Amino acid sequence: MEAVGSGVPHLKVSGFCRRRTNNCPELSLHRMRAFTCNAISTFPCFGEDSQRSKQPLEIVSVAHHASADSSGNFTKLSFQAPIKNRHLVGKTFFSKEACAFDEKVMGMPLGIAQDRVGVLLLNLGGPETLHDVQPFLFNLFADPDIIRLPRLFRFLQRPLAQLISMLRAPKSKEGYAAIGGGSPLRRITDEQAHALKLALEEKNLHANVYVAMRYWHPFTEDAIRLIKKDNITKLVILPLYPQFSISTSGSSIRRLQGIFREDAYFARLPVSIIESWYQREGYIKSMADLIEKELLGFSKPEEVTIFFSAHGVPLSYVEDAGDPYKDQMEECIALIMDELKSRGIANHHTLAYQSRVGPIQWLKPYTDEVIVELGQKGVKSLMVVPISFVSEHIETLEEIDMEYKHLALQSGIENWGRVPALGCTSSFISDLADAVIEALPFASSMSSAKDTSKDADMDPVQYAIKMFFGSILAFILLLSPKLFSAFKNSVI
């Protein structure tokens, strides 16, 4: 069973660099850089024939949004603020767009002050009690952006998700029990939402901030109901993942697209989607601040190896589906190290990927293997930086702080440290507020066209038939010791 990513257009674009010109008090927004990607995942805006095309798709970002086909069924490009032009993809183009500001509302574009602005934070979600673990895992593995089956076998998605969640639940419960019996992710995300609301108010923007979790409460649908109830007139969607992946931001955005297409209110609602923000100056400096502070806890800071540990994704996401995650992660780390070097910090650093599951190939190198190798090479001081996480959760509190720390000490590493997640760090939250404000003038309504990628799974009769035969197959796996054993070994 191969997990292949699918979902939303994950086009690699830069966003906007902000600056004030000497002869003009207005804020100028400079769109930069063309981009090239492979349109081979399930783009809602492309027909079925084009979904598997491996021909490069080149689009030049010359306006605040672009259309991928004649129907106009294209969503949003990402709004990022690169602090440096690193690793440019394709050719480089400029187009300048001025944004008029209302002097009565300092810093706010004209007209925004009269809008009912909403900000929707997207996150993964996590079980809050041990009882929640198995249904949470079911929601996770039932997502076709996490485990994608060939079209012929898609009727097995939910039965297999049920089987995998049952097999993995006992081990996962042990992990959550070790960190207090549940994930702190909802609490932390709510705190970030509150902090962001306050930061926006300090910047003269009143906005309602909502939280949408992909696989647990509050679900995306819950947040959508609140947004509609509050009669929001302009919405910014902000995933709490610095780097874009079709399995994280992509999955959540794809879910939103499906909801928006079915609701006339949301089809007309002006929306800006900030797909990734790993290049933002505020984020880079906030990460460098945390790293610099943690280094001071070592007796010999200059001898510490900085170990960036990122959440892994299956290799097929990158190689077959064109996921930009790996490129964005490497560029992000380069920017952070550049910032540290500007402060006189030039420690050796490395990158590895954690949290792989199953028998398929994931992005390498693997965190656990690299830790052992560093110990064998004589590294004595190691500081881990959880680079793809902005909140503490099981993969920082249990996987890094417990499993990897134990492995490091066993491998000969004597001094261990871990940089905390950004959480509600004021500079980080302030930068997110800036990103929201910068994205607002470019909100536009999403297409109300139907999703051509939908299949017959939504037909009640065919869905019932597929679930019936899928359940039979799952039952056979459970009754057959050899098949069950082979399957269990492949998913645990």
C-alpha positions in Angstrom: 0.0 0.0 0.0 1.6 3.2 -1.1 0.8 6.5 0.4 0.7 9.2 -2.2 -0.2 12.8 -1.6 -3.1 14.5 -3.3 -5.1 17.6 -2.9 -4.7 21.3 -3.5 -2.5 23.2 -5.9 0.8 23.3 -4.0 2.5 25.7 -6.3 5.9 27.0 -5.3 5.6 30.8 -5.2 7.1 33.6 -3.4 4.8 36.2 -2.0 5.3 39.8 -1.2 8.3 41.8 0.0 7.2 44.8 2.0 9.0 48.2 1.8 8.3 51.9 1.9 9.8 54.0 -0.8 11.5 57.3 0.0 9.2 59.3 -2.2 5.9 57.6 -1.4 4.4 57.0 2.0 2.2 54.2 0.8 3.1 50.6 1.3 4.3 49.0 -1.9 3.8 45.3 -2.4 6.2 43.6 -4.8 5.2 40.3 -6.2 8.3 38.3 -7.1 9.3 35.2 -8.9 7.8 32.8 -11.3 7.6 29.2 -10.4 7.6 25.8 -11.9 5.9 22.7 -10.5 4.6 19.3 -11.6 0.8 19.3 -11.7 0.4 15.6 -10.9 -1.5 15.6 -7.7 -5.3 15.8 -7.6 -5.7 19.5 -8.3 -9.4 20.4 -8.0 -8.9 22.9 -10.8 -7.6 20.4 -13.3 -9.5 17.8 -15.2 -8.9 14.1 -14.6 -6.7 13.7 -17.7 -4.3 16.4 -16.5 -4.0 15.0 -13.0 -1.3 12.5 -14.0 0.5 14.7 -16.3 4.2 15.0 -15.5 4.8 18.0 -17.8 6.2 21.0 -16.0 3.6 23.7 -15.5 5.0 27.2 -15.6 3.0 30.1 -14.2 4.1 33.7 -13.8 2.8 35.5 -10.8 1.9 38.8 -12.3 -1.4 39.5 -10.4 -2.8 39.0 -7.0 -4.3 35.7 -8.1 -3.9 33.5 -11.1 -6.3 31.2 -13.1 -5.1 27.8 -14.0 -7.6 27.1 -16.7 -10.4 28.8 -18.7 -13.1 28.0 -16.2 -11.4 30.1 -13.5 -11.5 27.2 -11.0 -8.3 28.1 -9.3 -7.9 28.9 -5.7 -5.2 31.0 -4.0 -1.5 31.4 -4.3 0.5 31.7 -1.1 1.4 35.1 0.4 5.0 34.8 1.8 7.4 37.6 2.6 10.9 36.3 1.6 13.7 38.0 3.4 16.2 37.0 0.8 16.1 35.7 -2.8 17.3 32.2 -2.2 16.9 29.1 -4.4 14.7 30.8 -7.0 12.7 28.4 -9.1 12.2 29.2 -12.7 12.7 32.8 -14.0 12.3 35.9 -12.0 9.7 38.6 -12.8 8.5 41.7 -11.1 5.2 43.5 -11.0 4.4 46.3 -8.7 1.0 46.8 -7.1 0.3 49.8 -4.8 -2.1 49.5 -1.9 -3.8 52.7 -0.8 -4.1 53.3 3.0 -6.7 55.0 5.0 -5.0 57.7 7.1 -7.8 57.6 9.7 -7.1 54.0 10.4 -3.3 53.9 10.7 -1.8 51.1 8.7 -5.1 49.6 7.4 -5.9 49.5 3.7 -8.9 51.5 2.7 -12.1 49.6 3.1 -10.8 46.9 5.4 -11.8 48.8 8.5 -15.4 48.4 7.5 -15.2 44.7 6.9 -16.0 42.0 9.4 -12.7 40.2 9.2 -12.1 36.6 10.2 -8.8 34.7 10.5 -9.0 30.9 10.4 -6.1 29.0 11.9 -5.6 25.5 10.6 -3.9 22.8 12.6 -3.8 19.0 12.8 -5.6 18.4 16.1 -5.0 15.7 18.6 -6.7 13.4 21.1 -7.5 15.1 24.4 -8.0 11.9 26.3 -6.8 8.3 25.8 -10.4 7.4 24.8 -10.0 9.8 21.8 -6.9 8.2 20.4 -8.4 5.5 18.2 -11.1 7.7 16.6 -8.5 10.4 16.1 -6.3 7.9 14.3 -9.2 6.7 12.2 -9.9 10.3 11.1 -6.2 10.7 10.2 -5.8 7.5 8.1 -9.2 8.0 6.5 -7.9 11.1 4.8 -6.9 10.4 1.2 -4.1 13.0 1.5 -2.5 10.9 4.2 -2.9 7.4 2.6 -4.0 7.5 -1.0 -5.2 4.4 -2.7 -5.5 3.8 -6.4 -9.0 4.7 -7.7 -9.9 1.1 -8.1 -9.4 0.5 -4.4 -10.6 3.8 -2.9 -13.6 2.0 -1.4 -11.1 0.4 1.0 -10.1 3.8 2.5 -12.4 3.8 5.5 -12.2 0.1 6.3 -8.4 0.2 6.1 -8.4 3.3 8.3 -10.5 1.5 10.8 -8.1 -1.5 10.8 -4.9 0.6 11.0 -6.3 2.8 13.8 -7.2 -0.3 15.8 -3.7 -1.7 15.4 -1.9 1.5 16.2 -4.1 2.7 19.0 -2.4 0.7 21.8 1.1 2.0 21.0 -0.2 5.6 20.5 -2.0 5.5 23.8 1.3 4.7 25.6 2.8 7.8 24.0 -0.1 10.1 25.0 -0.2 8.6 28.5 3.5 9.5 28.9 2.7 13.2 28.2 -0.2 13.4 30.6 -3.0 11.5 28.9 -3.7 13.6 25.9 -2.4 16.2 23.4 -2.0 19.8 24.5 -2.4 21.0 20.9 -5.9 22.3 21.2 -5.1 24.4 24.3 -2.0 25.8 22.8 -3.7 26.6 19.5 -6.5 28.4 21.3 -3.9 30.4 23.2 -2.2 31.3 19.9 -5.6 32.4 18.5 -6.2 34.6 21.4 -2.7 36.1 21.2 -3.1 36.7 17.5 -6.4 38.5 18.0 -4.7 40.8 20.6 -1.8 41.4 18.2 -4.1 42.4 15.4 -6.0 44.8 17.7 -2.7 46.4 18.6 -2.1 46.9 14.8 -5.6 48.5 14.5 -7.4 45.5 13.0 -10.3 44.0 14.8 -10.8 40.4 13.7 -12.4 37.3 15.0 -9.9 34.4 15.1 -11.2 30.8 14.7 -9.5 27.4 15.0 -10.1 24.5 12.7 -8.5 21.2 13.4 -8.3 18.6 10.6 -8.7 15.4 12.6 -10.2 16.3 16.0 -12.2 18.9 17.8 -12.9 21.6 16.9 -13.3 20.3 13.4 -13.2 22.4 10.2 -16.9 22.2 10.0 -17.3 23.6 13.5 -15.2 26.7 12.6 -17.1 27.2 9.4 -20.4 27.3 11.2 -19.0 30.0 13.6 -17.7 32.1 10.7 -21.0 32.0 8.9 -22.9 32.8 12.2 -20.7 35.8 12.7 -21.4 37.0 9.2 -17.7 37.5 8.4 -17.2 39.5 5.2 -13.5 38.9 4.6 -11.5 35.8 5.6 -7.8 35.0 5.9 -6.8 31.3 6.1 -3.6 30.8 8.0 -2.3 27.2 8.4 0.0 26.9 11.5 2.5 25.0 9.4 5.5 27.1 8.3 6.2 24.9 5.3 3.5 23.7 2.8 2.9 20.0 2.4 0.0 18.4 0.6 -0.5 16.2 3.7 -0.8 19.1 6.2 -1.8 22.5 4.9 -2.9 21.0 1.6 -5.3 18.5 3.2 -7.0 21.2 5.3 -7.3 23.6 2.4 -8.7 20.9 0.2 -11.3 20.2 2.8 -12.2 23.9 3.0 -12.5 24.1 -0.8 -15.0 21.2 -0.8 -17.1 23.0 1.9 -16.9 26.4 0.2 -18.0 25.0 -3.2 -21.2 23.7 -1.6 -22.2 26.9 0.2 -23.2 30.0 -1.6 -22.1 32.2 1.4 -18.6 30.9 1.3 -18.5 30.8 -2.5 -18.9 34.6 -2.5 -16.8 35.3 0.5 -13.5 37.1 -0.3 -10.7 34.8 1.0 -6.9 35.0 1.2 -5.0 31.8 1.8 -1.5 32.0 3.3 -0.2 28.6 2.2 3.3 28.9 3.7 5.3 31.5 5.6 8.7 29.9 6.3 10.5 32.7 4.6 9.1 35.5 6.7 11.6 37.7 8.5 9.7 37.6 11.8 9.5 33.8 11.8 13.2 33.4 10.9 14.3 35.8 13.6 12.0 34.3 16.2 13.5 30.8 15.5 17.0 32.2 15.7 16.2 33.9 19.1 15.1 30.6 20.6 18.1 28.7 19.2 20.5 31.4 20.5 18.9 31.3 23.9 19.0 27.5 24.2 22.7 27.4 23.2 23.6 29.5 26.2 22.5 26.6 28.4 25.5 24.5 27.3 28.9 24.9 28.9 30.5 25.1 25.5 27.9 26.5 23.1 30.4 26.6 20.2 30.7 22.8 20.3 27.0 22.1 20.1 25.6 20.5 16.9 22.3 22.0 15.9 20.0 19.2 14.9 16.9 20.3 12.9 14.3 17.6 13.1 11.3 18.0 10.7 8.2 15.9 10.4 8.7 13.4 7.6 6.5 12.8 4.6 6.5 9.8 2.2 9.1 10.1 -0.5 6.4 9.7 -3.1 4.8 12.9 -2.1 7.9 14.8 -3.2 9.0 12.7 -6.2 5.6 11.8 -7.7 3.2 14.4 -6.4 5.5 17.5 -6.5 5.2 18.3 -2.9 7.4 21.4 -2.2 7.9 20.5 1.5 11.5 19.3 1.2 12.7 22.3 -0.8 10.9 24.7 1.5 12.3 23.0 4.6 15.9 23.2 3.3 15.5 26.8 2.3 14.0 27.6 5.7 17.0 26.1 7.6 19.4 27.9 5.3 17.7 31.2 6.2 17.8 30.5 9.9 21.5 29.6 9.7 22.2 32.7 7.8 20.5 34.7 10.5 22.5 32.9 13.2 25.8 33.5 11.3 24.9 37.3 11.2 24.9 37.0 15.0 28.3 35.3 15.1 26.9 31.8 15.6 28.4 29.3 13.2 27.7 25.9 14.8 27.6 22.8 12.7 24.1 21.8 11.8 22.2 19.0 10.2 18.6 18.1 9.1 16.7 14.9 9.5 13.1 13.7 9.3 11.1 12.0 12.1 7.8 10.2 12.6 7.8 7.8 9.7 5.2 5.1 9.6 4.9 1.8 7.7 7.1 0.1 5.1 7.3 2.7 2.4 10.2 5.1 1.9 10.0 8.5 3.6 12.2 11.6 3.3 15.7 10.8 4.4 17.9 11.0 6.5 15.8 9.6 9.4 16.2 11.4 12.8 16.8 8.2 14.8 19.5 7.0 12.4 21.3 10.3 12.3 21.4 10.6 16.1 23.2 7.2 16.3 25.6 8.2 13.5 26.4 11.5 15.3 27.1 9.6 18.5 29.4 7.2 16.6 31.3 10.2 15.1 32.1 11.5 18.6 29.5 14.3 18.9 29.0 15.0 22.6 26.6 18.0 22.6 23.4 18.0 20.6 20.6 20.5 20.5 17.4 19.5 18.7 15.2 22.1 16.9 11.7 20.9 16.0 11.6 22.9 12.8 8.2 22.0 11.4 6.2 22.5 14.6 5.1 25.8 16.2 3.3 24.1 19.1 4.2 21.4 21.6 2.6 18.1 21.0 3.3 14.4 21.1 6.1 14.5 18.5 8.0 17.1 20.6 7.1 16.1 24.1 7.3 12.3 23.7 9.1 11.4 20.4 11.9 14.0 20.8 12.1 14.6 24.5 11.8 11.0 25.5 12.6 8.6 22.7 15.3 10.5 20.9 16.9 11.8 24.1 17.2 8.2 25.4 18.6 7.1 22.0 21.1 10.0 22.0 22.4 9.2 25.5 22.7 5.5 24.6 24.7 6.5 21.5 27.4 8.4 23.4 26.0 11.9 23.3 26.5 13.5 26.8 24.9 16.9 26.6 21.3 17.1 25.3 19.1 20.1 24.7 15.9 20.9 22.8 14.6 24.2 21.6 11.0 24.8 22.6 8.3 25.3 20.0 7.4 28.9 19.2 4.0 28.8 20.9 2.9 32.3 21.8 6.3 34.0 21.4 5.5 37.6 21.0 7.7 38.3 18.0 6.3 35.2 16.2 2.7 36.1 16.9 3.3 39.7 15.8 4.7 38.5 12.5 1.7 36.3 11.9 -0.5 39.4 12.5 1.6 41.2 9.9 1.1 38.3 7.5 -2.7 38.5 8.0 -2.8 42.3 7.4 -0.6 41.9 4.3 -2.9 39.2 2.8 -6.2 41.0 3.4 -6.1 43.4 0.4 -5.8 40.4 -1.9 -8.8 38.4 -0.8 -11.1 37.3 -3.5 -14.1 35.0 -3.7 -13.4 31.3 -4.4 -14.9 29.6 -7.4 -18.3 28.1 -6.9 -17.6 25.5 -9.6 -18.2 21.9 -8.7 -15.2 19.7 -7.8 -14.6 17.6 -10.9 -12.3 15.3 -8.9 -15.2 13.9 -6.9 -16.0 10.3 -7.7 -19.0 8.2 -7.0 -18.2 7.7 -3.4 -20.8 10.3 -2.5 -23.6 8.2 -4.0 -25.3 6.6 -1.0 -26.0 3.2 -2.8 -22.5 2.9 -4.3 -20.9 4.1 -1.0 -22.8 1.4 1.0 -21.7 -1.3 -1.5 -18.1 -0.2 -1.3 -18.2 -0.1 2.5 -19.7 -3.6 2.6 -17.0 -5.2 0.5 -14.3 -3.2 2.1 -15.5 -4.3 5.5 -15.4 -7.9 4.3 -11.8 -7.6 3.3 -10.9 -6.0 6.6 -12.7 -8.8 8.4 -10.7 -11.4 6.4 -7.5 -9.7 7.4 -8.5 -9.8 11.0 -9.4 -13.6 10.8 -6.3 -14.7 8.9 -3.3 -14.9 11.2 -0.7 -14.7 8.5 -2.3 -11.8 6.6 -3.0 -10.0 9.9 0.6 -10.4 11.0 2.0 -9.2 7.7 -0.3 -6.2 7.7 0.3 -5.3 11.3 4.1 -5.4 10.8 3.7 -3.0 7.8 1.7 -0.3 9.7 3.3 -0.4 13.2 
